[in-house]
Amino acid sequence: MEAKASVIDVHSTPKKLRFLVAEIKKLTPVQAMEKLMYSPRKSANILYKVIKSAVDNAKATLQIDEHLLKFKLLKIDQGHTLKRYNPGSRGSAKPYRKQFAHIFVVVGADVQPLKKKVEVKSVEKKEETKPKVLKVAKKTTSKKKVAIKET
């Protein structure tokens, strides 16, 4: 029982995101969202949205209370890197990199989801009694015509 959320190619470096993940990994998703909401970092807002999406997915699909959820996976991966250059002194180029990251969040709970109980009424099948058909043997009526002679 788990719910997933992911964001691909976030324009933030993985190092900045991992710094926040180390702080919130031990918390529950609800506590982590509260902590990230008041963080001044730009990457905290991005991480907040991904965790909120995973919690909302769990509430919708698993029909479970958000306070019972825990992080099963909270992973930050390196995305692609754009290599760019700034002009330097005496006609040289100063390289810099625009880094992107991938965020994967999986939340789950060990508690069984709340499902509506459906009562199934057992229907007794009545045995249909077929009327008994008596087989009547056909009488073979092979009447031989007998000629009667009158004298």
Phi, psi and omega in degrees: 000100181211159178230145186240156171207144180210153176227130181253141176059059173276132182278072175205148183285147179299330181296319180292323179288321180294331177298321178284324182295325179298327180285323189259357185299325184275348182275167171281161180301325180292316178294323180295321179295321178296319181291319181290332181298327183258008178279139182279356184282148178292321182291340177292323179294320179295313181295324178300315182295322180291317180294320178298321178296318179294320179294318178295323176296320180293320179295322183283314186274319184270345182054057183229153180290141184290341180282347179270355184279152175222159176284127171261327179210132177219098191233137176242123180246158177284131176264200179281163182235129175264127179265123181232167183224139171255147177291139180246184181288149178056038174080008180274169180242136178254112183283148169214163184239135172262112186260149178235160182224160174243133180244130178234127180232130174232123177244151180202174179219153179272351183275145177291144181290156177279117180240147178289134179277128180250123179276129179250118179275131179278131180256122179280131179274124177277134179287124180281124179265118178275138178295137181286129180258121178277131178271122180257124179287134181287135178280129177277109181254077176264087182278123177268129179282122181255127180273126181256126179265130178255130178245000000 
